[in-house]
Amino acid sequence: MALRIKYNLKAFSEVRTTAKAEAYLDEIADAYAEACGDGYEVLPPQKGRRRARRVVATATRAAVLDNSANQTLLRNLPRR
């Protein structure tokens, strides 16, 4: 006898887009950009239909070169 689970996808979407979830993402993205160093910044919030997103990117030429040589964005990924 197999157990069937029916997920409430609408509820998952609601949880992922709450103000508390967005504040948590802001906290993580700010810490990530700070860990990467000068020239890395958090881009404006992106709110999708099902979840909120934050993007940390290079903002200066020096940061682009640093990331290219040292893989700074990958090496500083938050581990949570």
N, C-alpha and C positions, 0 to 999 in steps of 0.2 A: 504494500500500500504506500503510495507516494504522497508526500505532504506538499500541498500547493500553497504558495505564498503569493498574495496579490499586494503589490506595492501601491501606495497612494502617491503617485508622481506629482500631483498638484501640491500636496503638502511638502514634499521635498523641495519643490521650486519656491514655495513660500518661505521656507526656512533659509534657503540659500540667498534670498534677496532681502532679508530683514535688516534693519538699521544696525542691530547688534553684530550680525555677520559682516556687514560692510565695515564697521568700526574695527573688527578683528583683522580684516584684510588690510585696512589702512595701517594698523600697527605692524603687521608682518612686513608689508611692502616698505614702510619707512625704515625699519631696522635692516632690511635687505639692502636698500640703496645706501644706507650709512656704512654697512659692512663692506660694500664694494669700493667706497671711497669717493674722492672728488670726481665730478663729471658724470656721475650716475644719478638719475632722477626717476621719481615715480610719475608716470604719465597720468593725465586726468582719468577719473574713474570711468570704467566701461560697465554698463549694466545691460546684461543680456536678458533674454526672455526667461531663462531658467536659473541663472546664477550671476552673481556679481564677480567682477574681475579687477585685478590690478596688474599693471605692467611696469617693470623696472627696466629702463633702457639707458643707453649711452647718450649723453647730451652734448659732449664736446668731442673734438677731434682727438684730443689726448686720451679720452676714455675709450674711444673706438680702437685706437692703436693698442692701448693697455689690454682691452678685452681680447683683441686679436692675438696678442703675444702670450697672454697669461690665462686666458679663459676665465676671467674674473667673475663673470656672471654665473658660470657653472660652478666654480669653486666655492662661491659664497651662498649657494642655495640654502635657504633655511631648512633645518632638519627637525620637523615636528611631527 
